[in-house]
Amino acid sequence: MSAVCVYCASGPVEQRYIDLAADLGTALARGGHVTVSGGGNISMMGALAVAARAAGGRTVGVIPRALMAREVADLDADELVVTETMRQRKQIMDDRADAFITLPGGIGTLEELFETWTGGYLGMHDKPVVLLDPFDFYAPLRGWLEDLSTRGFVSRRSLDRLLVVGSVDAALALIGPGDAAEGVG
């Protein structure tokens, strides 16, 4: 893989989550991946991008114009794409990525995860969709999804399409090797 889209929080969170984002950014850069994110420079999103660049990686931020001030845009990104809408933001992030990793986050992060996961299940892409959950942040969600499967609302095949791991190394193993020299499309 050459570009990895990371979904994560852009609001204040515990230090361990910020550290997780930074660890992932470092690992992506060292693995030869371009990091694609939501274009903010605060909280987890900022830690991810700063760490990726500090480790020699390339970053692409994608942010809607309306969120430029609110999320404090990552003006240091190697490429900052400003969109008019959230839908455009997600489409560009999806198009630029060869794989997706979701870290802890709020409703925006969940919405991005579910859309990407559903798209893969429906055959709209065959990119890995990884949920990196070392602190069991998503344990209640995963339990609810298992219940939905038991009740017949979500197929086992769909659940299996979401790759849940507990470490950065395991996430990188699922997305494959990087090649930052290729850049992003």
PLY file of the C-alpha trace (Angstrom):
ply
format ascii 1.0
element vertex 185
property float x
property float y
property float z
element edge 184
property int vertex1
property int vertex2
end_header
0.00 0.00 0.00
1.23 3.50 -0.60
-1.38 5.72 1.07
-3.30 5.06 4.27
-6.32 7.09 5.32
-6.57 7.41 9.10
-9.84 8.33 10.78
-9.49 9.70 14.31
-10.58 12.37 16.77
-9.97 16.06 16.22
-11.15 17.02 19.70
-9.45 16.88 23.09
-8.85 13.34 24.30
-6.73 11.47 26.83
-2.98 11.50 26.27
-2.87 7.76 25.57
-5.03 8.30 22.48
-2.86 11.15 21.26
0.19 8.95 21.81
-1.48 6.14 19.83
-2.07 8.52 16.91
1.55 9.68 17.05
2.81 6.09 17.18
0.71 5.25 14.13
1.94 8.31 12.23
5.54 7.37 12.96
4.99 3.75 11.94
3.21 4.71 8.71
6.08 6.98 7.70
8.73 4.42 8.58
6.75 1.82 6.66
6.82 3.95 3.51
3.16 5.01 3.62
1.73 8.41 2.84
-0.66 9.45 5.63
-4.04 10.81 4.52
-6.13 12.45 7.23
-8.88 14.96 7.87
-6.53 17.94 7.67
-6.70 19.17 11.27
-3.64 19.95 13.37
-5.05 19.38 16.85
-5.68 16.38 19.09
-5.17 12.95 17.53
-5.38 14.22 13.97
-2.58 16.70 14.60
-0.43 14.21 16.52
-0.75 11.71 13.65
0.39 14.20 11.01
3.17 15.80 13.04
4.63 12.40 13.94
4.41 11.16 10.35
6.34 14.18 9.08
8.87 13.98 11.92
9.60 10.40 10.83
10.15 11.52 7.23
6.69 10.69 5.91
4.44 12.59 3.56
1.04 13.85 4.76
-2.10 14.76 2.87
-4.80 16.64 4.79
-8.32 17.01 3.45
-10.52 19.55 5.19
-13.77 21.34 4.37
-13.49 25.11 4.17
-16.07 25.45 6.97
-13.77 23.53 9.35
-10.56 25.36 8.51
-10.68 27.55 11.64
-12.65 25.17 13.87
-10.25 22.24 13.46
-7.23 24.47 12.99
-6.07 23.33 9.57
-2.78 21.48 9.24
-1.02 24.15 7.21
2.21 22.15 7.47
0.74 19.21 5.51
2.70 18.30 2.42
-0.59 18.69 0.61
-3.69 20.36 2.07
-6.85 19.86 0.05
-9.70 22.23 0.93
-13.18 21.04 -0.02
-16.56 22.72 0.04
-18.42 19.87 1.78
-17.90 16.93 4.12
-19.02 14.59 1.34
-16.26 15.91 -0.93
-13.77 15.52 1.92
-14.65 11.87 2.45
-14.65 11.13 -1.27
-11.19 12.58 -1.73
-9.86 10.77 1.34
-11.36 7.51 0.05
-10.01 8.01 -3.45
-6.50 8.85 -2.25
-6.24 5.85 0.10
-5.12 2.29 -0.48
-6.19 1.26 3.04
-8.08 2.67 6.03
-7.23 2.63 9.72
-9.68 3.92 12.32
-8.52 5.06 15.75
-10.74 6.15 18.66
-12.99 9.05 17.84
-16.48 10.47 18.00
-19.47 10.48 15.69
-17.52 11.86 12.72
-14.96 9.09 13.03
-17.71 6.49 13.37
-19.52 7.83 10.32
-16.32 7.60 8.26
-15.62 4.08 9.50
-19.13 2.84 8.75
-19.20 4.37 5.27
-15.81 2.92 4.33
-16.61 -0.47 5.86
-20.00 -0.62 4.10
-18.43 0.37 0.77
-15.98 -2.50 1.04
-18.68 -4.98 2.00
-20.82 -3.88 -0.96
-17.90 -4.36 -3.35
-17.30 -0.67 -4.05
-13.65 -1.12 -3.06
-11.39 -3.93 -1.90
-9.17 -1.85 0.40
-8.42 -3.10 3.93
-10.56 -1.50 6.64
-8.77 -1.77 9.99
-10.07 -0.82 13.42
-7.05 -0.19 15.67
-8.39 -0.63 19.20
-5.63 -1.33 21.76
-7.60 0.13 24.69
-10.95 -1.57 23.92
-12.43 1.86 23.18
-14.72 0.20 20.66
-15.58 -2.87 22.79
-19.20 -1.73 23.35
-19.60 -1.06 19.62
-18.13 -4.43 18.73
-20.48 -6.12 21.20
-23.45 -4.33 19.65
-22.33 -5.37 16.16
-22.05 -9.00 17.31
-25.60 -8.74 18.66
-26.78 -7.32 15.33
-25.16 -10.30 13.63
-26.81 -12.76 16.02
-30.18 -11.15 15.22
-29.54 -11.37 11.48
-29.11 -7.65 10.79
-25.40 -7.87 9.96
-23.89 -10.86 8.21
-20.85 -12.67 9.58
-19.17 -11.95 6.24
-19.67 -8.24 6.80
-18.33 -8.40 10.36
-15.29 -10.32 9.14
-14.60 -7.53 6.62
-13.77 -5.19 9.53
-10.25 -6.09 10.67
-9.95 -5.42 14.40
-6.47 -5.33 15.95
-4.88 -4.18 19.17
-1.49 -2.89 18.05
0.07 -0.57 15.51
2.28 -3.40 14.25
-0.76 -5.64 13.67
-2.51 -2.84 11.77
0.51 -2.32 9.53
0.72 -6.05 8.86
-2.87 -5.98 7.57
-2.37 -3.07 5.18
0.83 -4.38 3.64
4.11 -2.71 2.72
4.32 0.92 1.76
6.04 2.65 -1.07
6.06 6.38 -0.44
8.00 6.93 -3.65
4.78 6.25 -5.58
2.99 9.15 -3.88
-0.76 9.41 -3.96
-3.11 9.72 -6.88
0 1
1 2
2 3
3 4
4 5
5 6
6 7
7 8
8 9
9 10
10 11
11 12
12 13
13 14
14 15
15 16
16 17
17 18
18 19
19 20
20 21
21 22
22 23
23 24
24 25
25 26
26 27
27 28
28 29
29 30
30 31
31 32
32 33
33 34
34 35
35 36
36 37
37 38
38 39
39 40
40 41
41 42
42 43
43 44
44 45
45 46
46 47
47 48
48 49
49 50
50 51
51 52
52 53
53 54
54 55
55 56
56 57
57 58
58 59
59 60
60 61
61 62
62 63
63 64
64 65
65 66
66 67
67 68
68 69
69 70
70 71
71 72
72 73
73 74
74 75
75 76
76 77
77 78
78 79
79 80
80 81
81 82
82 83
83 84
84 85
85 86
86 87
87 88
88 89
89 90
90 91
91 92
92 93
93 94
94 95
95 96
96 97
97 98
98 99
99 100
100 101
101 102
102 103
103 104
104 105
105 106
106 107
107 108
108 109
109 110
110 111
111 112
112 113
113 114
114 115
115 116
116 117
117 118
118 119
119 120
120 121
121 122
122 123
123 124
124 125
125 126
126 127
127 128
128 129
129 130
130 131
131 132
132 133
133 134
134 135
135 136
136 137
137 138
138 139
139 140
140 141
141 142
142 143
143 144
144 145
145 146
146 147
147 148
148 149
149 150
150 151
151 152
152 153
153 154
154 155
155 156
156 157
157 158
158 159
159 160
160 161
161 162
162 163
163 164
164 165
165 166
166 167
167 168
168 169
169 170
170 171
171 172
172 173
173 174
174 175
175 176
176 177
177 178
178 179
179 180
180 181
181 182
182 183
183 184
